[in-house]
């Protein structure tokens, strides 16, 4: 009960998000289009738990060519009805995106929203990840949008969590 000094335990499914926790060097590029060339992307991504470990905070700080892009995203908590993690992101250009994340038994993540979606694969050693993104303008015809790679630059300190750092 709120205010009684106890914090409810996070859902056990939130543990799967621990694979993302840490700091990452991010790089990639958008796909060239009929109206523009590919755009280089470079910067950093940081994932950390909000106290209570119900929500994972994701911060993005990248350059897309010369444009600076910052994003803050909240992921979670796990929704057993949809078997997904709700995601809400906000950027420094005023955009707001809602998506849902899911992970399969092989550890492949899928992020899906109304106009963009991605597949994220984390390497077995947990020190790199790769994502392929797609976009749609009409909700039915998807086109390749960008490819990203991530290299872990630091691991989080040992967990102070009530539960282990991996499933």
N, C-alpha and C positions, 0 to 999 in steps of 0.2 A: 504494500500500500504506500503511495507517495507520502512523504513526510514522516514516515515511521522509522527512518534511519537505515532501512534495508533497500538495496537495489536489486531489482529482478535480474536473474541470470540471463545472459544473452542466449538466443536460440543456438543449439549445438551446430546447426547448419552454417552459422556464421563463421565457424572455424575454417571453412574452405577458402574464405577471403584472405586468410593469413598468407597464402601463396603470393599475394600481391604486396604485402606490407614491406616497406622499405623505400629507398631512393633509387631512381632509375635514370640513366642517360637515354634520352629518346631521340630517334632520328628516322627520317623517311622522306617520302615525297608523295604529292598528289599525282593523279594521272593527268596527262595532258588531255585537253579537250579541243573541240573544233574552234573554240574562241580563245584558248590560252594555253601556254606551255605548262609543263609540270612545275610544281612549286616545291622547293626543298624545305624540309621541316627539321629543326634541331632544337634541343632544349632538355628539360627534365620533367619527370613525373615523380610525385611523392604520394605514398599511401600510408596512412596512419589511423589507428583507432581513436575515435572519440571516446572519452571516459565512459565506461560501462560496456564497451564493445558491442553495442547494438548497431552502430553506424561506422562505416569506413569512410574517412575523408580522403579524397583524391584531389591533389593539386597539380595542375599542368602549367608550365611556364616555358613556352617555346617561341621560336621565330619561324614564321612562314615567309621565306625570302626575307624581306626587311620588315615585315609586319610582326609586332609583338602581340602574342595571344596568351592570356591568362585565364584559367578555368578553375573553378572549385566545384567539386561534385560530392554528393553524399550518396553512399551505396548502403542499402539495407533498410531494415533488417529483413531476413529471409521471410518470404511469404509462403506458408505451406499450401495455401489454396491454389496458387499458380505455380508453385515450385520454382520461384524466381526471387531475385533480389531487386527491388525497385531502385532506380538510379535517377537522380535529379541534378542537372549541372547548370551552371551559370557562368557566363564569360564576361570579359572586360569590354565587349562590344554590345552588350545588352541582350544577348541571346540566352534563351532558357530551353533546355531539352530534357524530356522525360524518356527514359528507356527502362528495359528490364534485362537483367543478366541471369544467365543460367550456366551450369557447368555439367558436363556429362561424366560418365564413369571413367573416361580416360583423362579427365582433367582439362578438356577443351572448353573454353568459355565462349558463350555467344551473348552479344549485346544487341538488343533489338528495340528500335523505336519506329515511329511513323514514317520518318524520312531517311533514316540511316541505320545501318547495322554492321556488325563486325564479328569476326572470329578471332579469338586470341589463344595462342598456343604457348604454354610455358615449358621451357626446356626441362628435362628430367633433373638436372642439377639445381634448378630454380634460379639460375643466375642470368637468364636471358628469356625474352618473350618476343613473339612476332604476331602482328595483327594485320588482317586484311579488312578494309572498310569498303562499304558500298553505300550509294545514295539513290533515292528515287524522287522524282518530281510529281509523280502521279499515283504512287502507292502500289503500282504493279510492275513497272519496268525498272529494274535495278541496274545500275552501272557501277563499274569499278571506280572508287573514289581515291583511296590512298593505301599505301603499305607503310607500316611502321615497325621498327625494331627497338627493343629496349634491352639495355645491359645494366644489371644491378651494380650500383656504386657503393651501397652500404646496406647492411642488414639491420633490422631493428634490434634494440637491446633485448636480452632475454625477457620473455613474457612474464608479466605480473598478473596474468589472467588466471581466472578460475579453471581454465581448461588449457589443454596442450596447444602448441602452435601449429599443429597439422592434424588432418583427419587420419 
